[in-house]
Amino acid sequence: MSPARGWLSVTAYVVVWLTLSALAAGGFFLTGERTVDLASHEARVTADFSGRITVRTGPVLPNLRADSGSPIGVEVELGKTEAGSVEELVARYVAIGGNPDAQIAKVEAAVRDMAIDAVSRGLALGILPMLVWRLLGERRRREVVEALPTRRGVVGLFVVALVVIGLTTPWRGLGPAPRERPERWVPLAEFVGPSVSLPEELEDVEVLGPAGGGVERLVGSAIDSYGEGREFYERLAEDAADLELREPEEGETVALLLSDRHDNVGMDQVARAIADAGGAEAVFDAGDDTSTGEDWEAFSLDSLASAFEDFDRWAVTGNHDHGSFVRAYLTDLGWTYFNDGEVVDGPGDTRILGADDPRSSGLGNWRDESGLTFADLRARIADAACDAEEDGDRVDTLLVHDRNLGGDALERGCVDLVVGGHTHTQFGPEPVTGSNGAVGYEYTVGTAGGAAYAIAIGTKLRRPAGFALITYRDGEPAGIQSITVQTTGRFDVDDYEELVY
């Protein structure tokens, strides 16, 4: 065989392989699906080539669709949710709409995963016929080619195709498909009526019933709240980026401290803007990111993780993050939580200890203690910090949800700085002289979500929101600067306070 004929043969094999792989990958992509936690729902995500994004909300609220901006289309079917009413569910949608980037990224990741999986399986499946063809040998290949035009050859080819399809296609059900009725999509502006002013990003959205029964009014009210909330938080983020905050000097490291977000994802972009303006490269989360710690609040954790995905991150759970879900979810997203009594590396060559809050709370003003009590944990934390001190591994930062958990450690002089949240009100930094003569500080940050209650979903802040920038120098906490966002949107920046030991 001449070299030219050899290369021609190789090229033909490659072309056939890629063609078969593309056809198989397209089939895998169109029949694939992913289940994700989305917008407080368990949602099923599928893809097509319609060039549209379609959200199927269920029998109560209207479905939505819009152009995807590419040939790839996505259909999101919202499943079960734990919302107690339609109004509560719509309020969640409005809150998520204030900062939807994390939810959009989640759908994009699901589609991207389906595409990668489809291409991988397509390439593997596409090469199988080529391998079989080569293994047959020249004589058998000639016999196969001669048999193809016959009835027996056609039947054999059909059977092989059915077997391959049956083994590789994820069948979703058996039986005839239900007859589909033609769908009548209408522009969102027509659905809600001329009294509702649509934000620019919603002008091309279309809606598919149901209508009547006050649905149009509910959707219109949600759109008004969505526009108001998104504008409010985007303006806050823009203003935060221009704040005149203390800039870290050479050799200093800054960490942002936040707590008590209570599902207010709109404030995450504001928190990130404050961190950037203050030169922060790490973040402490003192807990109460959710209202109940249930898995429907994954949207809140996704938003937080997305806002600080390139930061060093440490966290503890609060009394409202009850159960194992919050800790496990954020751990999977790269956040560092603490094992019992374990001192780990912190920002700026420091050492940090943390502990989850042992309490659980409902949505009222009562709280229930179970298992390890608050007093028990407070004593254990002090023992762990003082044991580390004796081993020459002094705790520079103690991260807790309620600073009172660090009271014994401060009184025994075994920690430099205790930080927390819980009260939704800023306190400190206040010096505490321990029984060994060592000075430590305690500090409480306000609610990052502007929460008046256990859940902060809404179009604006319900009470002043608080953040803090902690500066580390020479292996210890060196100073704190507090930032408060008033309900009117005004920023109050406190003077930087040096921590003197």
Rosetta blueprint (number, residue, H / E / L):
1 M L
2 S L
3 P H
4 A H
5 R H
6 G H
7 W H
8 L H
9 S H
10 V H
11 T H
12 A H
13 Y H
14 V H
15 V H
16 V H
17 W H
18 L H
19 T H
20 L H
21 S H
22 A H
23 L H
24 A H
25 A H
26 G H
27 G H
28 F H
29 F H
30 L H
31 T H
32 G L
33 E E
34 R E
35 T E
36 V E
37 D E
38 L E
39 A L
40 S L
41 H E
42 E E
43 A E
44 R E
45 V E
46 T E
47 A E
48 D E
49 F L
50 S L
51 G L
52 R E
53 I E
54 T E
55 V E
56 R E
57 T L
58 G L
59 P L
60 V L
61 L L
62 P L
63 N E
64 L E
65 R E
66 A E
67 D E
68 S L
69 G L
70 S L
71 P L
72 I L
73 G E
74 V E
75 E E
76 V E
77 E E
78 L E
79 G E
80 K E
81 T E
82 E L
83 A L
84 G L
85 S L
86 V H
87 E H
88 E H
89 L H
90 V H
91 A H
92 R H
93 Y H
94 V H
95 A H
96 I H
97 G H
98 G L
99 N L
100 P L
101 D H
102 A H
103 Q H
104 I H
105 A H
106 K H
107 V H
108 E H
109 A H
110 A H
111 V H
112 R H
113 D H
114 M H
115 A H
116 I H
117 D H
118 A H
119 V H
120 S H
121 R H
122 G H
123 L H
124 A H
125 L H
126 G H
127 I H
128 L H
129 P H
130 M H
131 L H
132 V H
133 W H
134 R H
135 L H
136 L H
137 G H
138 E H
139 R H
140 R H
141 R H
142 R H
143 E H
144 V H
145 V H
146 E H
147 A H
148 L L
149 P L
150 T L
151 R H
152 R H
153 G H
154 V H
155 V H
156 G H
157 L H
158 F H
159 V H
160 V H
161 A H
162 L H
163 V H
164 V H
165 I H
166 G H
167 L H
168 T H
169 T L
170 P L
171 W L
172 R L
173 G L
174 L L
175 G L
176 P L
177 A L
178 P L
179 R L
180 E L
181 R L
182 P L
183 E L
184 R L
185 W L
186 V E
187 P E
188 L H
189 A H
190 E H
191 F H
192 V H
193 G L
194 P L
195 S L
196 V L
197 S L
198 L L
199 P L
200 E H
201 E H
202 L H
203 E L
204 D L
205 V L
206 E E
207 V E
208 L E
209 G L
210 P L
211 A L
212 G L
213 G L
214 G L
215 V H
216 E H
217 R H
218 L H
219 V H
220 G H
221 S H
222 A H
223 I H
224 D H
225 S H
226 Y H
227 G H
228 E H
229 G H
230 R H
231 E H
232 F H
233 Y H
234 E H
235 R H
236 L H
237 A H
238 E H
239 D H
240 A H
241 A H
242 D L
243 L L
244 E L
245 L L
246 R L
247 E L
248 P L
249 E L
250 E L
251 G L
252 E L
253 T E
254 V E
255 A E
256 L E
257 L E
258 L E
259 S L
260 D L
261 R L
262 H L
263 D L
264 N L
265 V H
266 G H
267 M H
268 D H
269 Q H
270 V H
271 A H
272 R H
273 A H
274 I H
275 A H
276 D H
277 A H
278 G L
279 G L
280 A L
281 E L
282 A E
283 V E
284 F E
285 D E
286 A L
287 G L
288 D L
289 D L
290 T L
291 S L
292 T L
293 G L
294 E L
295 D H
296 W H
297 E H
298 A H
299 F H
300 S H
301 L H
302 D H
303 S H
304 L H
305 A H
306 S H
307 A H
308 F L
309 E L
310 D L
311 F L
312 D E
313 R E
314 W E
315 A E
316 V L
317 T L
318 G L
319 N L
320 H L
321 D L
322 H L
323 G L
324 S L
325 F H
326 V H
327 R H
328 A H
329 Y H
330 L H
331 T H
332 D H
333 L L
334 G L
335 W L
336 T E
337 Y L
338 F L
339 N L
340 D L
341 G L
342 E L
343 V E
344 V E
345 D E
346 G E
347 P L
348 G L
349 D L
350 T E
351 R E
352 I E
353 L E
354 G E
355 A L
356 D L
357 D L
358 P L
359 R E
360 S E
361 S E
362 G L
363 L L
364 G L
365 N L
366 W L
367 R E
368 D E
369 E E
370 S L
371 G L
372 L L
373 T L
374 F H
375 A H
376 D H
377 L H
378 R H
379 A H
380 R H
381 I H
382 A H
383 D H
384 A H
385 A H
386 C H
387 D H
388 A H
389 E H
390 E H
391 D L
392 G L
393 D L
394 R L
395 V E
396 D E
397 T E
398 L E
399 L E
400 V L
401 H L
402 D L
403 R H
404 N H
405 L H
406 G H
407 G H
408 D H
409 A H
410 L H
411 E H
412 R L
413 G L
414 C L
415 V E
416 D E
417 L E
418 V E
419 V E
420 G E
421 G L
422 H L
423 T L
424 H L
425 T L
426 Q L
427 F E
428 G E
429 P E
430 E E
431 P E
432 V E
433 T E
434 G L
435 S L
436 N L
437 G L
438 A L
439 V E
440 G E
441 Y E
442 E E
443 Y E
444 T E
445 V L
446 G L
447 T L
448 A L
449 G L
450 G L
451 A L
452 A L
453 Y L
454 A L
455 I L
456 A L
457 I L
458 G L
459 T L
460 K L
461 L L
462 R L
463 R L
464 P L
465 A E
466 G E
467 F E
468 A E
469 L E
470 I E
471 T E
472 Y E
473 R E
474 D L
475 G L
476 E E
477 P E
478 A E
479 G E
480 I E
481 Q E
482 S E
483 I E
484 T E
485 V E
486 Q L
487 T L
488 T L
489 G L
490 R L
491 F E
492 D E
493 V E
494 D L
495 D L
496 Y L
497 E E
498 E E
499 L L
500 V L
501 Y L
